[in-house]
């Protein structure tokens, strides 16, 4: 779920005091990172089950597995699978993020047996599964409200408090150790019952570090899980999360796409991230997700037309990153999907599928695009418009050149180590690269792979 506007403007460094909850203790030395090996050159595809097919079921989605595997998708992130509360429900179907029961599957999507078969089918294709988890709040008629009223923050009238301004939710109280135990038990249930490979944790930025420091090691006792936090606070990776959200970078990308800021602003954000996070922290780079599509016209409005491609290349090739593709971006679906009502997308053309397939295949085969591969900027033109960088690891190298402007730009590759006859990823051929100047079109992009 998106942050309320005020909080979205803040880099939250401790647990929000909005509900009087305990502050996060000061972080100690950075936690050593032991990420699951499969995520290092992996990628994530977010599945909006409700809107993916006319049926809106897990079984209907399963028909797309072979197509997604062929495109190169490696990890599927499913938006929340739990039943949705009916009390104070928004729209006709409600918000995925107003959970009625943590250990049940939404009957609109199918049965638990359907889900278990789907996970087996995904694993049989060598792919991974993570699910969206909502730990900050519950739906307005979640069973815990009657069975465990002490699990909740109270408003001035002594009733369970609404979480921020989300009227269909109620705020959990993390000062209650029994509630914490129940939350961990519910998460463990999904690991043990369907053998998922990790969690994307919604509003992780408003859950205290002390909980994550208990929960994540407990969850990892049975298997190596990938943990993704919706949040950009440094305490999240220090508490055990593998990856966080790149909100500052994403907002900067939007300003560059709109012509409001030069490409050099991306450098400032990159340097800030390196200072903020422990070494080894990964970030989830994207041009759209469920929130940004619904509320902010991503990617079709934020990165319109040909503007989208260079930023998509950026998200797929940057350092310390795990790239995300949202449901329908390969079509592309060029509209906002309704959040609280049935609004199925139309799939069938897959006009961007080859573009994404090319990028995902490069990431999979080249260690130079692994999350822990080195990153360095290179100057090949007007840095206010041209963003260029080299990724390198294990003797492999990739050069990325992006024209983030609406004008032709002159490119000159002066560094001898980058000259030669590298493989042009989107021209599908090796081509001479010398110090001779050449032009890249507005919103153009070139990716060179060395040693292919």
Secondary structure, DSSP 8 states (H G I E B T S, - for coil): ----HHHHTS---S---TT---------S-------GGGTT-EEEEE-HHHHSSS-SHHHHHTTHHHHHHHT--EEEE---SEE--TT--TTT--TTSEEETTS--TTT--HHHHHHHHHHHHHTT-EEEEEEE-SEEETT-THHHH-GGGB-B-TTSSB--BTTBTTEEEB-TT-HHHHHHHHHHHHHHHHHH---EEEEETGGGS-HHHHHHHHHHHTTTS--EEEES---HHHHHTT-SEEE-HHHHHHHHHHHTTSS-TTHHHHHHHHHHHHS-TT-EEEE-S--HHHHHHH-TTTTTT-TTHHHHHHHHHHH-TTEEEEEETTTTTT--S---SSS------S--TTHHHHHHHHHHHHH-GGGSTTSEEEE---S-TTTEEEEEEEETTEEEEEEEE-SSS-EEE----GGG-B--EETTTTEE--B-SS-EEE-TT-EEEEEE--
